[in-house]
């Protein structure tokens, strides 16, 4: 990826985070990713609130065909899920600006396996703010603010915040480049 494309992707990610934070979601009817589903989309804002309160909806991890990567893990809204090479085991290393660009997949209950995902590979890890982040095959999971819609994987195989980010196959492995 050339430097110009990388800078454009970063600008898009920053703008997406800024726009997502500007909406009024006081009625719980939307998601940080757009669209409505009664507040159960698994979007970052609702997931954070649900996990903090302990009474929220459980996150769902499923699979979808995404471009040249083939079948990879996605959240309930069809957003690509990524792992971060800086994480140590199930402990997340992504906070602050990192977590704004790479929102952790949070859950308000036991994570559920959707179509194509293996329930036995799902787990959770406690973040510093005491929210529960979903793990898969021992990897904490994240979405990417630079993915504007389901089916995009703009964050695959890039280096940000000190390490590489990759989408995951249903096996828990990273796809071949």
Phi and psi in degrees as GROMACS dihedral restraints (atoms count N, CA, C in turn):
[ dihedral_restraints ]
;  ai    aj    ak    al  type     phi  dphi    fc
    3     4     5     6     1   -76.5    20    10
    4     5     6     7     1   166.5    20    10
    6     7     8     9     1   -61.7    20    10
    7     8     9    10     1   -39.7    20    10
    9    10    11    12     1   -63.3    20    10
   10    11    12    13     1   -46.1    20    10
   12    13    14    15     1   -62.3    20    10
   13    14    15    16     1   -41.6    20    10
   15    16    17    18     1   -60.5    20    10
   16    17    18    19     1   -45.9    20    10
   18    19    20    21     1   -63.7    20    10
   19    20    21    22     1   -39.7    20    10
   21    22    23    24     1   -62.9    20    10
   22    23    24    25     1   -42.2    20    10
   24    25    26    27     1   -62.8    20    10
   25    26    27    28     1   -41.6    20    10
   27    28    29    30     1   -65.1    20    10
   28    29    30    31     1   -42.3    20    10
   30    31    32    33     1   -61.0    20    10
   31    32    33    34     1   -43.7    20    10
   33    34    35    36     1   -61.4    20    10
   34    35    36    37     1   -40.1    20    10
   36    37    38    39     1   -64.3    20    10
   37    38    39    40     1   -44.2    20    10
   39    40    41    42     1   -63.5    20    10
   40    41    42    43     1   -44.2    20    10
   42    43    44    45     1   -63.7    20    10
   43    44    45    46     1   -41.0    20    10
   45    46    47    48     1   -62.3    20    10
   46    47    48    49     1   -41.5    20    10
   48    49    50    51     1   -65.2    20    10
   49    50    51    52     1   -42.6    20    10
   51    52    53    54     1   -63.9    20    10
   52    53    54    55     1   -44.9    20    10
   54    55    56    57     1   -66.2    20    10
   55    56    57    58     1   -42.3    20    10
   57    58    59    60     1   -61.3    20    10
   58    59    60    61     1   -33.9    20    10
   60    61    62    63     1   -79.7    20    10
   61    62    63    64     1   -10.0    20    10
   63    64    65    66     1   -90.6    20    10
   64    65    66    67     1   -17.0    20    10
   66    67    68    69     1   -74.3    20    10
   67    68    69    70     1   156.7    20    10
   69    70    71    72     1   -95.7    20    10
   70    71    72    73     1   110.7    20    10
   72    73    74    75     1  -117.9    20    10
   73    74    75    76     1    35.4    20    10
   75    76    77    78     1   -66.8    20    10
   76    77    78    79     1   -21.8    20    10
   78    79    80    81     1   -91.5    20    10
   79    80    81    82     1    -3.4    20    10
   81    82    83    84     1    72.6    20    10
   82    83    84    85     1    16.9    20    10
   84    85    86    87     1   -94.6    20    10
   85    86    87    88     1    -5.5    20    10
   87    88    89    90     1  -120.4    20    10
   88    89    90    91     1  -175.5    20    10
   90    91    92    93     1  -131.8    20    10
   91    92    93    94     1   164.8    20    10
   93    94    95    96     1   -64.3    20    10
   94    95    96    97     1   -18.0    20    10
   96    97    98    99     1   -98.6    20    10
   97    98    99   100     1     2.4    20    10
   99   100   101   102     1    93.2    20    10
  100   101   102   103     1   168.7    20    10
  102   103   104   105     1    78.7    20    10
  103   104   105   106     1   167.6    20    10
  105   106   107   108     1  -132.4    20    10
  106   107   108   109     1   147.5    20    10
  108   109   110   111     1  -158.2    20    10
  109   110   111   112     1    36.8    20    10
  111   112   113   114     1    74.5    20    10
  112   113   114   115     1    17.3    20    10
  114   115   116   117     1    84.0    20    10
  115   116   117   118     1    12.5    20    10
  117   118   119   120     1  -113.6    20    10
  118   119   120   121     1    34.2    20    10
  120   121   122   123     1   -83.3    20    10
  121   122   123   124     1   -13.6    20    10
  123   124   125   126     1    82.7    20    10
  124   125   126   127     1    10.0    20    10
  126   127   128   129     1   -61.8    20    10
  127   128   129   130     1   157.7    20    10
  129   130   131   132     1   -58.4    20    10
  130   131   132   133     1   -46.6    20    10
  132   133   134   135     1   -61.5    20    10
  133   134   135   136     1   -49.5    20    10
  135   136   137   138     1   -67.1    20    10
  136   137   138   139     1   -40.0    20    10
  138   139   140   141     1   -63.3    20    10
  139   140   141   142     1   -40.1    20    10
  141   142   143   144     1   -62.4    20    10
  142   143   144   145     1   -47.6    20    10
  144   145   146   147     1   -64.1    20    10
  145   146   147   148     1   -41.9    20    10
  147   148   149   150     1   -66.1    20    10
  148   149   150   151     1   -44.8    20    10
  150   151   152   153     1   -66.1    20    10
  151   152   153   154     1   -38.2    20    10
  153   154   155   156     1   -65.5    20    10
  154   155   156   157     1   -35.7    20    10
  156   157   158   159     1   -84.4    20    10
  157   158   159   160     1   -17.5    20    10
  159   160   161   162     1    78.7    20    10
  160   161   162   163     1    -1.9    20    10
  162   163   164   165     1  -116.0    20    10
  163   164   165   166     1    17.2    20    10
  165   166   167   168     1   -86.0    20    10
  166   167   168   169     1   177.4    20    10
  168   169   170   171     1   -74.3    20    10
  169   170   171   172     1   142.1    20    10
  171   172   173   174     1   -72.8    20    10
  172   173   174   175     1   140.0    20    10
  174   175   176   177     1   -69.7    20    10
  175   176   177   178     1   151.0    20    10
  177   178   179   180     1  -119.0    20    10
  178   179   180   181     1   133.0    20    10
  180   181   182   183     1  -113.8    20    10
  181   182   183   184     1   126.5    20    10
  183   184   185   186     1  -133.7    20    10
  184   185   186   187     1  -166.0    20    10
  186   187   188   189     1  -129.1    20    10
  187   188   189   190     1   157.9    20    10
  189   190   191   192     1  -155.4    20    10
  190   191   192   193     1   155.6    20    10
  192   193   194   195     1   -80.2    20    10
  193   194   195   196     1   122.8    20    10
  195   196   197   198     1  -128.2    20    10
  196   197   198   199     1   102.6    20    10
  198   199   200   201     1    49.2    20    10
  199   200   201   202     1  -139.4    20    10
  201   202   203   204     1   -73.3    20    10
  202   203   204   205     1    -9.5    20    10
  204   205   206   207     1   -77.4    20    10
  205   206   207   208     1   -20.6    20    10
  207   208   209   210     1    84.1    20    10
  208   209   210   211     1  -145.5    20    10
  210   211   212   213     1   -85.1    20    10
  211   212   213   214     1   117.7    20    10
  213   214   215   216     1  -130.9    20    10
  214   215   216   217     1   171.5    20    10
  216   217   218   219     1   -74.9    20    10
  217   218   219   220     1   141.1    20    10
  219   220   221   222     1  -139.0    20    10
  220   221   222   223     1   162.1    20    10
  222   223   224   225     1   -87.2    20    10
  223   224   225   226     1  -174.2    20    10
  225   226   227   228     1   -65.6    20    10
  226   227   228   229     1   -19.1    20    10
  228   229   230   231     1   -94.7    20    10
  229   230   231   232     1     3.6    20    10
  231   232   233   234     1    84.0    20    10
  232   233   234   235     1    12.4    20    10
  234   235   236   237     1   -81.8    20    10
  235   236   237   238     1   136.9    20    10
  237   238   239   240     1   -59.3    20    10
  238   239   240   241     1   138.8    20    10
  240   241   242   243     1  -106.5    20    10
  241   242   243   244     1   142.0    20    10
  243   244   245   246     1  -126.9    20    10
  244   245   246   247     1   157.4    20    10
  246   247   248   249     1  -111.8    20    10
  247   248   249   250     1   162.6    20    10
  249   250   251   252     1  -124.6    20    10
  250   251   252   253     1   121.0    20    10
  252   253   254   255     1   -66.5    20    10
  253   254   255   256     1   -13.0    20    10
  255   256   257   258     1   -81.1    20    10
  256   257   258   259     1   -19.3    20    10
  258   259   260   261     1   -62.9    20    10
  259   260   261   262     1   143.5    20    10
  261   262   263   264     1  -106.2    20    10
  262   263   264   265     1   105.8    20    10
  264   265   266   267     1    61.4    20    10
  265   266   267   268     1  -128.3    20    10
  267   268   269   270     1   -92.3    20    10
  268   269   270   271     1     6.3    20    10
  270   271   272   273     1   -89.7    20    10
  271   272   273   274     1   121.6    20    10
  273   274   275   276     1   -72.1    20    10
  274   275   276   277     1   142.3    20    10
  276   277   278   279     1  -112.8    20    10
  277   278   279   280     1    10.3    20    10
  279   280   281   282     1  -110.6    20    10
  280   281   282   283     1   106.5    20    10
  282   283   284   285     1  -137.6    20    10
  283   284   285   286     1   169.1    20    10
  285   286   287   288     1    62.6    20    10
  286   287   288   289     1  -129.1    20    10
  288   289   290   291     1   -60.3    20    10
  289   290   291   292     1   -34.9    20    10
  291   292   293   294     1   -59.9    20    10
  292   293   294   295     1   -47.9    20    10
  294   295   296   297     1   -70.0    20    10
  295   296   297   298     1   -19.5    20    10
  297   298   299   300     1   -75.0    20    10
  298   299   300   301     1   -41.5    20    10
  300   301   302   303     1   -77.8    20    10
  301   302   303   304     1   -31.3    20    10
  303   304   305   306     1  -126.2    20    10
  304   305   306   307     1    75.1    20    10
  306   307   308   309     1   -60.0    20    10
  307   308   309   310     1   128.8    20    10
  309   310   311   312     1   -67.3    20    10
  310   311   312   313     1   146.4    20    10
  312   313   314   315     1   -80.9    20    10
  313   314   315   316     1   109.7    20    10
  315   316   317   318     1  -102.1    20    10
  316   317   318   319     1   157.3    20    10
  318   319   320   321     1  -137.7    20    10
  319   320   321   322     1   147.0    20    10
  321   322   323   324     1   -98.7    20    10
  322   323   324   325     1     7.6    20    10
  324   325   326   327     1  -166.3    20    10
  325   326   327   328     1  -167.2    20    10
  327   328   329   330     1   -66.2    20    10
  328   329   330   331     1   126.4    20    10
  330   331   332   333     1   -61.3    20    10
  331   332   333   334     1   148.1    20    10
  333   334   335   336     1  -115.9    20    10
  334   335   336   337     1   144.5    20    10
  336   337   338   339     1   -88.8    20    10
  337   338   339   340     1   123.6    20    10
  339   340   341   342     1   -91.8    20    10
  340   341   342   343     1  -168.9    20    10
  342   343   344   345     1   -53.3    20    10
  343   344   345   346     1   124.7    20    10
  345   346   347   348     1    88.4    20    10
  346   347   348   349     1   -14.0    20    10
  348   349   350   351     1   -94.1    20    10
  349   350   351   352     1   149.0    20    10
  351   352   353   354     1   -94.8    20    10
  352   353   354   355     1   115.5    20    10
  354   355   356   357     1   -57.3    20    10
  355   356   357   358     1   -35.4    20    10
  357   358   359   360     1   -70.2    20    10
  358   359   360   361     1   -14.2    20    10
  360   361   362   363     1   -91.2    20    10
  361   362   363   364     1    -9.8    20    10
  363   364   365   366     1   -82.7    20    10
  364   365   366   367     1   145.5    20    10
  366   367   368   369     1  -161.2    20    10
  367   368   369   370     1  -170.3    20    10
  369   370   371   372     1  -139.5    20    10
  370   371   372   373     1   160.0    20    10
  372   373   374   375     1  -135.8    20    10
  373   374   375   376     1   144.4    20    10
  375   376   377   378     1   -84.9    20    10
  376   377   378   379     1   129.0    20    10
  378   379   380   381     1   -86.0    20    10
  379   380   381   382     1   169.4    20    10
  381   382   383   384     1   -58.0    20    10
  382   383   384   385     1   -30.2    20    10
  384   385   386   387     1   -88.5    20    10
  385   386   387   388     1    11.0    20    10
  387   388   389   390     1    71.5    20    10
  388   389   390   391     1    11.3    20    10
  390   391   392   393     1   -80.5    20    10
  391   392   393   394     1   161.0    20    10
  393   394   395   396     1  -101.8    20    10
  394   395   396   397     1   119.3    20    10
  396   397   398   399     1   -99.1    20    10
  397   398   399   400     1   135.9    20    10
  399   400   401   402     1   -73.6    20    10
  400   401   402   403     1   138.6    20    10
  402   403   404   405     1  -118.3    20    10
  403   404   405   406     1   155.7    20    10
  405   406   407   408     1  -138.8    20    10
  406   407   408   409     1   123.2    20    10
  408   409   410   411     1    52.1    20    10
  409   410   411   412     1    35.8    20    10
  411   412   413   414     1    84.7    20    10
  412   413   414   415     1     0.8    20    10
  414   415   416   417     1  -101.7    20    10
  415   416   417   418     1   122.8    20    10
  417   418   419   420     1   -59.6    20    10
  418   419   420   421     1   140.7    20    10
  420   421   422   423     1  -105.7    20    10
  421   422   423   424     1   145.8    20    10
  423   424   425   426     1  -139.1    20    10
  424   425   426   427     1   153.5    20    10
  426   427   428   429     1   -99.8    20    10
  427   428   429   430     1  -179.4    20    10
  429   430   431   432     1  -131.3    20    10
  430   431   432   433     1   126.6    20    10
  432   433   434   435     1   -62.8    20    10
  433   434   435   436     1   -21.0    20    10
  435   436   437   438     1   -78.9    20    10
  436   437   438   439     1    -6.1    20    10
  438   439   440   441     1   -89.6    20    10
  439   440   441   442     1   107.3    20    10
  441   442   443   444     1   -76.3    20    10
  442   443   444   445     1   -22.3    20    10
  444   445   446   447     1  -154.6    20    10
  445   446   447   448     1   164.7    20    10
  447   448   449   450     1   -56.7    20    10
  448   449   450   451     1   146.7    20    10
  450   451   452   453     1    92.0    20    10
  451   452   453   454     1    -3.3    20    10
  453   454   455   456     1   -98.5    20    10
  454   455   456   457     1   149.0    20    10
  456   457   458   459     1  -139.7    20    10
  457   458   459   460     1    53.2    20    10
  459   460   461   462     1   -67.1    20    10
  460   461   462   463     1   -16.8    20    10
  462   463   464   465     1   -90.4    20    10
  463   464   465   466     1    -5.0    20    10
  465   466   467   468     1   -70.2    20    10
  466   467   468   469     1   132.3    20    10
  468   469   470   471     1    62.4    20    10
  469   470   471   472     1    42.3    20    10
  471   472   473   474     1  -121.5    20    10
  472   473   474   475     1   158.8    20    10
  474   475   476   477     1  -111.1    20    10
  475   476   477   478     1   113.9    20    10
  477   478   479   480     1  -144.0    20    10
  478   479   480   481     1   148.3    20    10
  480   481   482   483     1    57.3    20    10
  481   482   483   484     1    34.9    20    10
  483   484   485   486     1    93.3    20    10
  484   485   486   487     1     4.4    20    10
  486   487   488   489     1  -167.0    20    10
  487   488   489   490     1   176.9    20    10
  489   490   491   492     1   -87.9    20    10
  490   491   492   493     1   154.9    20    10
  492   493   494   495     1  -122.0    20    10
  493   494   495   496     1   138.0    20    10
  495   496   497   498     1  -141.5    20    10
  496   497   498   499     1   144.9    20    10
  498   499   500   501     1   -67.8    20    10
  499   500   501   502     1   164.8    20    10
  501   502   503   504     1  -124.2    20    10
  502   503   504   505     1   141.9    20    10
  504   505   506   507     1   -79.4    20    10
  505   506   507   508     1   164.3    20    10
  507   508   509   510     1   -58.3    20    10
  508   509   510   511     1   -21.5    20    10
  510   511   512   513     1   -73.4    20    10
  511   512   513   514     1   -15.6    20    10
  513   514   515   516     1    94.0    20    10
  514   515   516   517     1    -1.3    20    10
  516   517   518   519     1   -91.6    20    10
  517   518   519   520     1   165.1    20    10
  519   520   521   522     1   -88.4    20    10
  520   521   522   523     1   145.7    20    10
  522   523   524   525     1   -68.3    20    10
  523   524   525   526     1   154.4    20    10
  525   526   527   528     1   -69.7    20    10
  526   527   528   529     1   145.8    20    10
